[in-house]
Amino acid sequence: MKLLLTSLVILFMSLPVSAKWVDGYVVDKEGTTIKGKVYLNNHTVKSRSAYVRDGLFLNDYHREVFFKENGKRKRAYGPEDLREYSFEYKGKFYYFESFELEYKSIVKAERQTDRFLQVMYSGHCKLYRNISESLYNDGLVRIEPAIDYYIYNSELGLTMVASVNDYKHLKDILLAYNFDQRYVDGLKKRLNIRDIPQIIIDYELWNEENRQPVFNT
């Protein structure tokens, strides 16, 4: 098993990549916005653990970002260094914000970790996505991407949507974040974790269509 894991690591390190600099910015812990260039690794080969969109191996961007101000050397920043960062690539803007996440683990050092979460939507609430790697062993040892979604507002803070298969759990979270009861009751009960972004976006449209009129007296 140790040999297999070592081989997997070597495989990931040897994936063909091309690199480029794109426009972006970082916001430090003091709230200062610094404009410059973000360094992108463009993976041309997919692995089972890779979550690749537009050639970007998105797993990487939750751990650290390489950034340089104009005329300065590049530097690696982790979530403990920044509040947020962003870049534009192929006409799409990517936004990441730093959070300290808590996990249930028998290993004390693994109960809290800093991560950059990708902003997927901002409206009635904020929706974030975290992509990591998980080791599975069901007779065949493999590493695959693990995707978690988080909902946030300033009142309740950050909550992970653990599983949409647990309909009651999802329903309770949405109601706690002030989603309309009528919309929540209308959700289908068989959902997939990847349905979460569309559920949030559809609510904004539903809310506009079902907003109660306000009459001045």
N, CA, C and O of each residue as an XYZ file, in Angstrom:
868
protein
N       0.838     -1.199      0.000
C       0.000      0.000      0.000
C       0.875      1.252      0.000
O       0.586      2.213     -0.713
N       1.940      1.242      0.794
C       2.848      2.387      0.844
C       3.461      2.631     -0.523
O       3.602      3.776     -0.953
N       3.833      1.534     -1.217
C       4.422      1.656     -2.539
C       3.421      2.248     -3.522
O       3.776      3.064     -4.372
N       2.140      1.818     -3.392
C       1.103      2.316     -4.283
C       0.891      3.807     -4.094
O       0.793      4.553     -5.069
N       0.821      4.248     -2.832
C       0.619      5.669     -2.552
C       1.789      6.500     -3.059
O       1.596      7.601     -3.576
N       3.010      5.970     -2.909
C       4.189      6.675     -3.405
C       4.117      6.831     -4.912
O       4.461      7.881     -5.454
N       3.666      5.776     -5.589
C       3.537      5.827     -7.042
C       2.508      6.867     -7.466
O       2.694      7.562     -8.465
N       1.400      6.972     -6.688
C       0.372      7.958     -6.998
C       0.911      9.369     -6.871
O       0.626     10.228     -7.705
N       1.695      9.610     -5.821
C       2.277     10.935     -5.609
C       3.192     11.294     -6.766
O       3.146     12.413     -7.276
N       4.031     10.335     -7.186
C       4.939     10.568     -8.306
C       4.154     10.862     -9.574
O       4.555     11.705    -10.376
N       3.020     10.159     -9.758
C       2.191     10.385    -10.934
C       1.672     11.805    -10.964
O       1.737     12.464    -12.001
N       1.144     12.302     -9.815
C       0.602     13.652     -9.757
C       1.694     14.678    -10.026
O       1.457     15.678    -10.705
N       2.906     14.429     -9.489
C       3.999     15.374     -9.671
C       4.479     15.414    -11.112
O       5.064     16.403    -11.554
N       4.228     14.327    -11.847
C       4.750     14.245    -13.206
C       3.719     14.594    -14.263
O       3.999     14.486    -15.457
N       2.502     15.021    -13.835
C       1.496     15.378    -14.808
C       1.992     16.530    -15.684
O       2.528     17.506    -15.160
N       1.825     16.438    -16.998
C       2.250     17.537    -17.858
C       1.473     18.806    -17.530
O       0.246     18.769    -17.444
N       2.146     19.896    -17.349
C       1.486     21.156    -17.058
C       2.126     22.260    -17.871
O       3.280     22.163    -18.287
N       1.365     23.299    -18.086
C       1.905     24.543    -18.614
C       1.496     25.627    -17.640
O       0.460     25.518    -16.985
N       2.283     26.650    -17.541
C       2.026     27.684    -16.539
C       1.887     29.034    -17.208
O       2.464     29.284    -18.266
N       1.119     29.896    -16.581
C       0.973     31.247    -17.103
C       0.590     32.173    -15.958
O       0.125     31.734    -14.907
N       0.797     33.466    -16.188
C       0.417     34.496    -15.233
C      -0.833     35.200    -15.745
O      -0.925     35.530    -16.927
N      -1.790     35.427    -14.858
C      -3.018     36.131    -15.223
C      -3.264     37.254    -14.216
O      -2.728     37.237    -13.108
N      -4.072     38.219    -14.613
C      -4.385     39.339    -13.733
C      -5.186     38.865    -12.526
O      -6.068     38.014    -12.639
N      -4.858     39.435    -11.371
C      -5.579     39.088    -10.163
C      -5.223     40.026     -9.026
O      -4.544     41.034     -9.224
N      -5.685     39.687     -7.841
C      -5.350     40.467     -6.657
C      -5.423     39.581     -5.423
O      -6.017     38.503     -5.444
N      -4.812     40.055     -4.360
C      -4.945     39.418     -3.054
C      -5.358     40.483     -2.055
O      -5.079     41.667     -2.248
N      -6.024     40.064     -0.988
C      -6.368     40.945      0.125
C      -5.732     40.359      1.373
O      -6.059     39.242      1.773
N      -4.820     41.110      1.993
C      -4.116     40.578      3.162
C      -5.005     40.638      4.397
O      -6.134     41.123      4.335
N      -4.494     40.148      5.507
C      -5.286     40.058      6.732
C      -5.665     41.428      7.285
O      -6.613     41.538      8.062
N      -4.944     42.461      6.897
C      -5.250     43.817      7.345
C      -6.294     44.483      6.446
O      -6.743     45.594      6.731
N      -6.681     43.804      5.359
C      -7.687     44.343      4.461
C      -7.136     45.133      3.295
O      -7.898     45.773      2.571
N      -5.830     45.102      3.097
C      -5.207     45.821      1.984
C      -5.291     45.006      0.697
O      -4.872     43.849      0.664
N      -5.831     45.605     -0.362
C      -5.915     44.940     -1.660
C      -4.656     45.230     -2.464
O      -4.264     46.385     -2.631
N      -4.029     44.170     -2.958
C      -2.789     44.292     -3.723
C      -3.032     43.690     -5.104
O      -3.344     42.505     -5.216
N      -2.893     44.488     -6.145
C      -3.091     43.996     -7.505
C      -1.782     43.461     -8.069
O      -0.700     43.947     -7.740
N      -1.900     42.462     -8.917
C      -0.712     41.878     -9.524
C      -1.078     40.720    -10.419
O      -2.067     40.774    -11.150
N      -0.269     39.660    -10.361
C      -0.454     38.496    -11.212
C      -0.550     37.224    -10.373
O       0.185     37.039     -9.403
N      -1.474     36.354    -10.774
C      -1.630     35.044    -10.138
C      -1.081     33.990    -11.087
O      -1.323     34.021    -12.294
N      -0.338     33.061    -10.509
C       0.341     32.010    -11.275
C      -0.567     30.791    -11.383
O      -1.005     30.251    -10.367
N      -0.853     30.354    -12.607
C      -1.738     29.227    -12.842
C      -0.970     28.039    -13.390
O      -0.120     28.184    -14.268
N      -1.275     26.874    -12.869
C      -0.797     25.627    -13.455
C      -1.923     25.031    -14.274
O      -2.996     24.747    -13.742
N      -1.695     24.842    -15.543
C      -2.703     24.284    -16.432
C      -2.394     22.811    -16.685
O      -1.486     22.477    -17.445
N      -3.162     21.938    -16.039
C      -2.925     20.508    -16.191
C      -3.564     20.008    -17.477
O      -4.726     20.295    -17.764
N      -2.805     19.276    -18.226
C      -3.293     18.764    -19.503
C      -3.722     17.302    -19.412
O      -4.258     16.762    -20.380
N      -3.499     16.652    -18.274
C      -3.897     15.259    -18.081
C      -4.713     15.167    -16.806
O      -4.313     15.690    -15.766
N      -5.858     14.503    -16.885
C      -6.678     14.337    -15.698
C      -6.267     13.077    -14.941
O      -5.947     12.056    -15.550
N      -6.278     13.156    -13.616
C      -6.116     11.972    -12.789
C      -7.409     11.770    -12.016
O      -8.271     12.649    -12.007
N      -7.552     10.625    -11.370
C      -8.780     10.349    -10.637
C      -8.990     11.343     -9.507
O     -10.130     11.605     -9.122
N      -7.901     11.906     -8.962
C      -8.040     12.827     -7.844
C      -8.236     14.268     -8.290
O      -8.488     15.146     -7.466
N      -8.121     14.515     -9.596
C      -8.148     15.887    -10.086
C      -9.571     16.357    -10.343
O     -10.389     15.628    -10.905
N      -9.852     17.575     -9.926
C     -11.097     18.234    -10.303
C     -10.694     19.343    -11.266
O     -10.294     20.426    -10.838
N     -10.797     19.079    -12.558
C     -10.254     19.957    -13.581
C     -11.387     20.667    -14.304
O     -12.325     20.032    -14.786
N     -11.292     21.989    -14.375
C     -12.228     22.796    -15.147
C     -11.417     23.806    -15.954
O     -10.583     24.522    -15.400
N     -11.662     23.864    -17.265
C     -10.935     24.776    -18.158
C      -9.429     24.592    -18.041
O      -8.671     25.548    -18.202
N      -8.989     23.362    -17.761
C      -7.568     23.090    -17.647
C      -6.982     23.399    -16.284
O      -5.795     23.163    -16.063
N      -7.787     23.925    -15.356
C      -7.290     24.258    -14.023
C      -7.530     23.102    -13.061
O      -8.645     22.597    -12.936
N      -6.477     22.702    -12.395
C      -6.560     21.668    -11.361
C      -6.992     22.378    -10.083
O      -6.153     22.823     -9.300
N      -8.317     22.482     -9.872
C      -8.861     23.360     -8.850
C      -8.508     22.940     -7.430
O      -8.555     23.766     -6.518
N      -8.157     21.673     -7.223
C      -7.737     21.253     -5.884
C      -6.646     22.168     -5.333
O      -6.662     22.533     -4.158
N      -5.695     22.534     -6.203
C      -4.527     23.313     -5.772
C      -4.894     24.656     -5.168
O      -4.252     25.116     -4.224
N      -5.928     25.284     -5.713
C      -6.212     26.669     -5.355
C      -6.878     26.818     -3.986
O      -7.059     27.934     -3.499
N      -7.236     25.707     -3.376
C      -7.784     25.749     -2.022
C      -6.677     25.706     -0.968
O      -6.919     25.993      0.205
N      -5.465     25.348     -1.388
C      -4.351     25.229     -0.441
C      -3.472     26.468     -0.421
O      -3.090     26.949      0.646
N      -3.150     26.987     -1.609
C      -2.239     28.124     -1.686
C      -2.376     28.800     -3.042
O      -2.941     28.243     -3.983
N      -1.841     30.021     -3.117
C      -1.838     30.754     -4.372
C      -0.459     31.390     -4.533
O       0.110     31.916     -3.577
N       0.068     31.334     -5.756
C       1.327     32.015     -6.068
C       0.987     33.354     -6.702
O       0.252     33.422     -7.687
N       1.530     34.415     -6.125
C       1.160     35.772     -6.517
C       2.398     36.648     -6.531
O       3.321     36.452     -5.740
N       2.409     37.620     -7.439
C       3.497     38.589     -7.438
C       2.963     39.967     -7.803
O       2.144     40.117     -8.710
N       3.446     40.966     -7.075
C       3.172     42.343     -7.447
C       4.058     42.695     -8.637
O       5.057     42.029     -8.908
N       3.677     43.735     -9.326
C       4.467     44.169    -10.479
C       5.894     44.499    -10.058
O       6.119     45.306     -9.156
N       6.847     43.865    -10.721
C       8.251     44.137    -10.444
C       8.822     43.388     -9.265
O       9.990     43.576     -8.924
N       8.013     42.527     -8.621
C       8.498     41.780     -7.467
C       8.494     40.287     -7.764
O       7.879     39.832     -8.728
N       9.187     39.539     -6.924
C       9.252     38.086     -7.098
C       7.959     37.433     -6.615
O       7.261     37.966     -5.752
N       7.657     36.271     -7.186
C       6.436     35.589     -6.776
C       6.600     35.015     -5.368
O       7.707     34.734     -4.908
N       5.459     34.854     -4.709
C       5.444     34.334     -3.353
C       4.218     33.451     -3.171
O       3.157     33.722     -3.735
N       4.368     32.404     -2.389
C       3.247     31.531     -2.076
C       2.514     32.057     -0.852
O       3.126     32.365      0.171
N       1.188     32.155     -0.974
C       0.344     32.587      0.135
C      -0.617     31.460      0.491
O      -1.212     30.838     -0.388
N      -0.763     31.206      1.777
C      -1.748     30.260      2.264
C      -2.938     30.983      2.849
O      -2.916     32.209      2.963
N      -3.988     30.250      3.227
C      -5.173     30.884      3.796
C      -4.901     31.616      5.107
O      -5.653     32.514      5.489
N      -3.827     31.233      5.796
C      -3.464     31.938      7.022
C      -2.857     33.311      6.737
O      -2.704     34.125      7.648
N      -2.509     33.570      5.466
C      -1.861     34.835      5.093
C      -2.828     35.860      4.515
O      -2.574     37.062      4.587
N      -3.940     35.392      3.941
C      -4.823     36.280      3.176
C      -6.268     36.157      3.638
O      -6.684     35.140      4.191
N      -7.017     37.228      3.392
C      -8.464     37.165      3.553
C      -9.113     36.554      2.312
O     -10.043     35.753      2.401
N      -8.592     36.958      1.154
C      -9.170     36.478     -0.102
C      -8.199     36.716     -1.249
O      -7.222     37.452     -1.114
N      -8.485     36.084     -2.372
C      -7.770     36.387     -3.614
C      -8.681     36.079     -4.787
O      -9.682     35.375     -4.654
N      -8.313     36.619     -5.938
C      -9.141     36.427     -7.124
C      -8.271     36.524     -8.370
O      -7.206     37.141     -8.354
N      -8.740     35.907     -9.446
C      -8.078     36.038    -10.743
C      -9.097     35.812    -11.848
O     -10.167     35.245    -11.626
N      -8.739     36.271    -13.049
C      -9.585     36.085    -14.220
C      -8.889     35.145    -15.185
O      -7.701     35.293    -15.474
N      -9.653     34.167    -15.681
C      -9.076     33.204    -16.619
C     -10.159     32.774    -17.598
O     -11.229     32.316    -17.198
N      -9.868     32.926    -18.880
C     -10.784     32.562    -19.954
C     -12.142     33.227    -19.785
O     -13.183     32.610    -20.009
N     -12.115     34.497    -19.384
C     -13.347     35.268    -19.261
C     -14.155     34.991    -18.014
O     -15.255     35.522    -17.865
N     -13.633     34.165    -17.109
C     -14.345     33.832    -15.879
C     -13.544     34.314    -14.678
O     -12.322     34.175    -14.635
N     -14.246     34.882    -13.704
C     -13.590     35.342    -12.484
C     -13.696     34.259    -11.406
O     -14.768     33.704    -11.165
N     -12.575     33.976    -10.775
C     -12.503     33.009     -9.678
C     -12.230     33.778     -8.382
O     -11.295     34.575     -8.310
N     -13.056     33.530     -7.362
C     -12.900     34.200     -6.072
C     -12.715     33.145     -4.977
O     -13.445     32.155     -4.923
N     -11.740     33.373     -4.119
C     -11.486     32.478     -2.997
C     -11.357     33.295     -1.713
O     -10.718     34.347     -1.704
N     -11.964     32.809     -0.629
C     -11.865     33.462      0.669
C     -11.362     32.444      1.691
O     -11.644     31.251      1.582
N     -10.623     32.921      2.675
C     -10.001     32.023      3.652
C     -10.905     31.805      4.862
O     -11.557     32.727      5.352
N     -10.922     30.554      5.330
C     -11.677     30.170      6.513
C     -10.883     29.147      7.308
O     -10.034     28.437      6.769
N     -11.177     29.087      8.594
C     -10.659     28.001      9.428
C     -11.778     26.987      9.569
O     -12.825     27.285     10.145
N     -11.559     25.787      9.044
C     -12.573     24.744      9.062
C     -12.318     23.782     10.206
O     -11.175     23.536     10.590
N     -13.399     23.243     10.742
C     -13.303     22.270     11.824
C     -13.798     20.920     11.329
O     -14.819     20.825     10.648
N     -13.055     19.881     11.684
C     -13.401     18.521     11.293
C     -13.431     17.617     12.525
O     -12.762     17.880     13.525
N     -14.215     16.559     12.430
C     -14.190     15.533     13.460
C     -13.071     14.557     13.134
O     -13.105     13.892     12.099
N     -12.086     14.470     14.007
C     -10.940     13.590     13.765
C     -10.376     13.132     15.098
O     -10.392     13.866     16.086
N      -9.877     11.906     15.104
C      -9.230     11.406     16.324
C      -7.842     12.012     16.473
O      -7.243     11.951     17.547
N      -7.327     12.603     15.383
C      -6.027     13.263     15.414
C      -6.256     14.746     15.710
O      -6.865     15.455     14.909
N      -5.773     15.208     16.845
C      -6.046     16.576     17.283
C      -5.598     17.603     16.259
O      -6.292     18.593     16.025
N      -4.439     17.375     15.646
C      -3.887     18.345     14.699
C      -4.737     18.477     13.437
O      -4.595     19.450     12.696
N      -5.630     17.496     13.183
C      -6.433     17.508     11.976
C      -7.839     18.066     12.209
O      -8.654     18.092     11.286
N      -8.126     18.510     13.435
C      -9.476     18.981     13.744
C      -9.745     20.382     13.229
O     -10.899     20.766     13.039
N      -8.698     21.139     13.004
C      -8.841     22.476     12.443
C      -7.829     22.663     11.324
O      -6.670     22.267     11.447
N      -8.274     23.262     10.249
C      -7.361     23.530      9.139
C      -7.808     24.781      8.401
O      -9.003     25.058      8.297
N      -6.853     25.527      7.896
C      -7.149     26.720      7.108
C      -7.266     26.338      5.641
O      -6.430     25.608      5.107
N      -8.320     26.844      4.994
C      -8.529     26.550      3.578
C      -9.048     27.790      2.864
O      -9.729     28.631      3.452
N      -8.709     27.883      1.578
C      -9.368     28.839      0.705
C     -10.631     28.167      0.164
O     -10.557     27.086     -0.420
N     -11.774     28.796      0.355
C     -13.022     28.288     -0.199
C     -13.406     29.130     -1.409
O     -13.328     30.358     -1.378
N     -13.822     28.454     -2.472
C     -14.201     29.174     -3.684
C     -15.619     29.715     -3.549
O     -16.535     28.984     -3.172
N     -15.798     30.997     -3.859
C     -17.122     31.613     -3.830
C     -17.873     31.175     -5.083
O     -17.484     31.507     -6.203
N     -18.954     30.424     -4.879
C     -19.747     29.944     -6.000
C     -20.928     30.857     -6.303
O     -21.374     30.956     -7.445
N     -21.430     31.525     -5.259
C     -22.576     32.416     -5.442
C     -22.663     33.354     -4.256
O     -22.335     32.987     -3.128
N     -23.111     34.577     -4.530
C     -23.307     35.558     -3.469
C     -24.616     36.276     -3.716
O     -24.784     36.950     -4.732
N     -25.549     36.131     -2.780
C     -26.853     36.755     -2.922
C     -27.562     36.728     -1.592
O     -27.128     37.368     -0.634
N     -28.656     35.986     -1.530
C     -29.384     35.822     -0.260
C     -28.442     35.320      0.827
O     -28.540     35.719      1.988
N     -27.541     34.449      0.434
C     -26.453     33.983      1.289
C     -25.255     33.758      0.379
O     -25.358     33.918     -0.837
N     -24.141     33.394      0.952
C     -22.978     33.034      0.150
C     -22.848     31.514      0.107
O     -23.069     30.824      1.103
N     -22.490     31.021     -1.053
C     -22.241     29.589     -1.217
C     -20.779     29.392     -1.564
O     -20.262     30.008     -2.496
N     -20.114     28.525     -0.805
C     -18.700     28.231     -1.024
C     -18.520     26.756     -1.369
O     -19.338     25.908     -1.011
N     -17.423     26.475     -2.074
C     -17.061     25.084     -2.390
C     -15.625     24.828     -1.956
O     -14.744     25.668     -2.137
N     -15.410     23.658     -1.382
C     -14.066     23.201     -1.026
C     -13.803     21.882     -1.735
O     -14.617     20.961     -1.668
N     -12.664     21.794     -2.417
C     -12.289     20.564     -3.118
C     -11.005     20.035     -2.489
O     -10.005     20.748     -2.412
N     -11.037     18.800     -2.046
C      -9.867     18.166     -1.448
C      -9.727     16.767     -2.035
O     -10.482     16.379     -2.927
N      -8.755     16.013     -1.526
C      -8.572     14.642     -1.981
C      -8.896     13.682     -0.836
O      -8.526     13.926      0.313
N      -9.577     12.609     -1.155
C      -9.918     11.592     -0.160
C      -9.384     10.242     -0.610
O      -9.426      9.891     -1.789
N      -8.883      9.501      0.362
C      -8.374      8.154      0.097
C      -9.487      7.147      0.334
O     -10.074      7.109      1.415
N      -9.781      6.330     -0.674
C     -10.806      5.301     -0.573
C     -10.142      3.932     -0.680
O      -9.163      3.747     -1.404
N     -10.703      2.983      0.060
C     -10.198      1.615     -0.006
C     -11.377      0.657      0.106
O     -11.754      0.239      1.200
N     -11.951      0.318     -1.041
C     -13.048     -0.644     -1.072
C     -12.612     -1.888     -1.850
O     -13.365     -2.459     -2.638
N     -11.371     -2.279     -1.593
C     -10.766     -3.374     -2.333
C      -9.774     -2.870     -3.346
O      -8.857     -3.587     -3.746
N      -9.964     -1.605     -3.770
C      -9.047     -0.951     -4.688
C      -8.708      0.419     -4.100
O      -9.566      1.297     -4.010
N      -7.456      0.587     -3.706
C      -7.037      1.855     -3.117
C      -6.985      2.924     -4.202
O      -6.366      2.734     -5.249
N      -7.642      4.049     -3.937
C      -7.661      5.127     -4.920
C      -7.851      6.459     -4.209
O      -8.352      6.515     -3.086
N      -7.446      7.520     -4.877
C      -7.643      8.865     -4.373
C      -8.572      9.589     -5.338
O      -8.318      9.628     -6.542
N      -9.647     10.159     -4.808
C     -10.620     10.846     -5.635
C     -10.944     12.210     -5.027
O     -10.751     12.416     -3.828
N     -11.437     13.145     -5.851
C     -11.779     14.463     -5.308
C     -12.978     14.381     -4.373
O     -13.943     13.665     -4.642
N     -12.903     15.117     -3.281
C     -14.017     15.234     -2.343
C     -14.506     16.675     -2.383
O     -13.723     17.607     -2.199
N     -15.796     16.856     -2.622
C     -16.371     18.189     -2.775
C     -17.337     18.460     -1.625
O     -18.266     17.688     -1.387
N     -17.108     19.563     -0.917
C     -17.996     19.999      0.152
C     -18.518     21.388     -0.174
O     -17.800     22.217     -0.733
N     -19.770     21.634      0.178
C     -20.352     22.957      0.023
C     -20.653     23.562      1.383
O     -21.000     22.858      2.332
N     -20.515     24.876      1.461
C     -20.763     25.609      2.701
C     -21.677     26.793      2.407
O     -21.552     27.455      1.377
N     -22.597     27.044      3.336
C     -23.473     28.208      3.258
C     -23.046     29.193      4.337
O     -22.667     28.800      5.440
N     -23.112     30.486      4.003
C     -22.649     31.510      4.951
C     -23.550     32.740      4.911
O     -23.981     33.175      3.843
N     -23.826     33.292      6.091
C     -24.286     34.674      6.200
C     -23.673     35.273      7.459
O     -23.118     34.558      8.293
N     -23.781     36.587      7.585
C     -23.091     37.265      8.680
C     -23.674     36.914     10.041
O     -22.989     37.028     11.057
N     -24.935     36.488     10.069
C     -25.583     36.176     11.346
C     -25.201     34.800     11.867
O     -24.875     34.645     13.044
N     -25.241     33.804     10.994
C     -25.013     32.422     11.419
C     -23.600     31.929     11.139
O     -23.186     30.902     11.677
N     -22.858     32.644     10.307
C     -21.525     32.190      9.958
C     -21.554     31.085      8.927
O     -22.436     31.054      8.070
N     -20.587     30.170      9.004
C     -20.368     29.145      7.982
C     -20.907     27.792      8.440
O     -20.630     27.346      9.553
N     -21.679     27.146      7.570
C     -22.217     25.817      7.857
C     -21.983     24.912      6.665
O     -22.293     25.282      5.533
N     -21.439     23.731      6.907
C     -21.231     22.781      5.817
C     -22.516     22.020      5.528
O     -23.191     21.546      6.442
N     -22.846     21.910      4.239
C     -23.960     21.077      3.812
C     -23.410     19.663      3.688
O     -22.845     19.293      2.659
N     -23.579     18.882      4.741
C     -22.885     17.595      4.828
C     -23.356     16.607      3.771
O     -22.540     15.912      3.166
N     -24.660     16.539      3.544
C     -25.157     15.568      2.578
C     -26.559     15.946      2.156
O     -27.435     16.105      3.005
N     -26.789     16.092      0.870
C     -28.140     16.370      0.412
C     -28.980     15.109      0.369
O     -30.187     15.180      0.137
N     -28.366     13.958      0.587
C     -29.157     12.735      0.697
C     -29.997     12.755      1.971
O     -31.033     12.095      2.055
N     -29.539     13.519      2.959
C     -30.306     13.710      4.182
C     -31.190     14.931      3.967
O     -30.798     16.054      4.285
N     -32.384     14.707      3.428
C     -33.252     15.815      3.030
C     -33.613     16.692      4.218
O     -33.648     17.916      4.091
N     -33.881     16.092      5.363
C     -34.258     16.873      6.540
C     -33.111     17.779      6.968
O     -33.332     18.926      7.358
N     -31.883     17.264      6.897
C     -30.713     18.059      7.270
C     -30.599     19.279      6.360
O     -30.402     20.392      6.849
N     -30.717     19.093      5.058
C     -30.633     20.196      4.109
C     -31.764     21.181      4.338
O     -31.547     22.392      4.320
N     -32.959     20.677      4.551
C     -34.117     21.530      4.771
C     -33.925     22.408      6.006
O     -34.225     23.601      5.976
N     -33.427     21.820      7.080
C     -33.205     22.574      8.316
C     -32.170     23.682      8.118
O     -32.323     24.784      8.646
N     -31.109     23.380      7.350
C     -30.070     24.385      7.096
C     -30.644     25.556      6.307
O     -30.417     26.714      6.657
N     -31.386     25.258      5.247
C     -31.949     26.324      4.418
C     -32.917     27.193      5.208
O     -32.908     28.416      5.063
N     -33.745     26.583      6.036
C     -34.688     27.354      6.849
C     -33.948     28.218      7.864
O     -34.350     29.351      8.128
N     -32.867     27.684      8.435
C     -32.073     28.462      9.393
C     -31.469     29.689      8.728
O     -31.289     30.727      9.365
N     -31.158     29.563      7.438
C     -30.579     30.687      6.697
C     -31.654     31.523      5.990
O     -31.385     32.215      5.008
N     -32.871     31.437      6.518
C     -33.991     32.295      6.111
C     -34.453     32.077      4.670
O     -34.895     33.017      4.011
N     -34.351     30.841      4.183
C     -34.990     30.509      2.925
C     -36.491     30.347      3.178
O     -36.905     29.858      4.229
N     -37.282     30.757      2.218
C     -38.734     30.707      2.373
C     -39.207     29.259      2.534
O     -38.757     28.362      1.821
N     -40.125     29.050      3.486
C     -40.644     27.716      3.764
C     -41.274     27.093      2.518
O     -41.134     25.893      2.283
N     -41.968     27.911      1.718
C     -42.645     27.379      0.529
C     -41.643     26.834     -0.483
O     -41.885     25.800     -1.106
N     -40.530     27.523     -0.645
C     -39.502     27.056     -1.576
C     -38.863     25.765     -1.075
O     -38.667     24.823     -1.843
N     -38.547     25.726      0.191
C     -37.898     24.548      0.776
C     -38.808     23.330      0.670
O     -38.349     22.237      0.339
N     -40.090     23.516      0.950
C     -41.037     22.401      0.871
C     -41.178     21.870     -0.542
O     -41.527     20.705     -0.738
N     -40.909     22.716     -1.531
C     -41.059     22.306     -2.921
C     -39.853     21.599     -3.509
O     -39.917     21.138     -4.649
N     -38.756     21.497     -2.771
C     -37.566     20.804     -3.279
C     -37.820     19.312     -3.401
O     -38.477     18.706     -2.554
N     -37.293     18.735     -4.461
C     -37.408     17.288     -4.603
C     -36.548     16.607     -3.543
O     -35.552     17.170     -3.088
N     -36.929     15.416     -3.158
C     -36.240     14.744     -2.055
C     -35.028     13.947     -2.511
O     -34.165     13.615     -1.698
N     -34.950     13.640     -3.781
C     -33.784     12.926     -4.289
C     -32.857     13.940     -4.949
O     -33.081     14.361     -6.083
N     -31.817     14.321     -4.224
C     -30.889     15.350     -4.688
C     -29.469     14.824     -4.674
O     -29.160     13.831     -4.015
N     -28.615     15.506     -5.413
C     -27.196     15.181     -5.454
C     -26.426     16.367     -4.904
O     -26.886     17.506     -4.989
N     -25.247     16.102     -4.338
C     -24.445     17.179     -3.760
C     -24.172     18.274     -4.788
O     -24.043     19.443     -4.423
N     -24.083     17.915     -6.050
C     -23.814     18.901     -7.091
C     -25.039     19.754     -7.416
O     -24.937     20.714     -8.180
N     -26.212     19.408     -6.834
C     -27.410     20.215     -7.037
C     -27.408     21.481     -6.192
O     -28.183     22.401     -6.454
N     -26.543     21.539     -5.180
C     -26.575     22.640     -4.222
C     -26.462     24.019     -4.893
O     -27.282     24.887     -4.595
N     -25.478     24.265     -5.790
C     -25.406     25.594     -6.409
C     -26.694     25.990     -7.124
O     -27.125     27.139     -7.026
N     -27.310     25.055     -7.842
C     -28.525     25.382     -8.570
C     -29.681     25.656     -7.627
O     -30.535     26.493     -7.920
N     -29.718     24.955     -6.487
C     -30.760     25.200     -5.485
C     -30.682     26.638     -4.988
O     -31.705     27.302     -4.824
N     -29.448     27.120     -4.747
C     -29.255     28.479     -4.253
C     -29.630     29.505     -5.320
O     -30.327     30.478     -5.034
N     -29.166     29.284     -6.549
C     -29.452     30.217     -7.643
C     -30.944     30.267     -7.938
O     -31.510     31.344     -8.122
N     -31.588     29.087     -7.984
C     -33.021     29.035     -8.273
C     -33.829     29.763     -7.208
O     -34.889     30.320     -7.493
N     -33.318     29.756     -5.970
C     -34.056     30.436     -4.906
C     -34.105     31.935     -5.156
O     -35.131     32.566     -4.899
N     -33.030     32.511     -5.647
C     -33.024     33.943     -5.933
C     -34.092     34.274     -6.979
O     -34.798     35.274     -6.848
N     -34.211     33.445     -8.005
C     -35.226     33.667     -9.038
C     -36.623     33.457     -8.470
O     -37.537     34.238     -8.735
N     -36.775     32.399     -7.690
C     -38.078     32.104     -7.066
C     -38.479     33.246     -6.145
O     -39.649     33.626     -6.110
N     -37.548     33.790     -5.415
C     -37.825     34.853     -4.458
C     -38.314     36.114     -5.159
O     -39.200     36.810     -4.664
N     -37.721     36.398     -6.326
C     -38.158     37.567     -7.088
C     -39.588     37.385     -7.598
O     -40.393     38.315     -7.573
N     -39.885     36.171     -8.061
C     -41.203     35.906     -8.624
C     -42.287     35.839     -7.557
O     -43.455     36.095     -7.852
N     -41.925     35.499     -6.326
C     -42.915     35.283     -5.268
C     -42.831     36.323     -4.158
O     -43.419     36.155     -3.090
N     -42.101     37.386     -4.420
C     -41.992     38.447     -3.417
C     -43.366     39.081     -3.178
O     -44.085     39.423     -4.117
N     -43.705     39.226     -1.906
C     -44.975     39.843     -1.552
C     -44.925     41.342     -1.810
O     -43.972     41.998     -1.391
N     -45.914     41.898     -2.482
C     -45.914     43.346     -2.747
C     -46.040     44.141     -1.459
O     -46.698     43.702     -0.515
N     -45.418     45.300     -1.418
C     -45.505     46.187     -0.279
C     -46.302     47.426     -0.686
O     -45.939     48.133     -1.626
N     -47.385     47.672      0.033
C     -48.254     48.795     -0.289
C     -48.036     49.908      0.716
O     -48.017     49.677      1.925
N     -47.870     51.122      0.202
C     -47.753     52.294      1.080
C     -49.140     52.730      1.529
O     -50.077     52.780      0.732
N     -49.257     53.040      2.801
C     -50.553     53.472      3.331
C     -50.476     54.922      3.770
O     -51.467     55.476      4.246
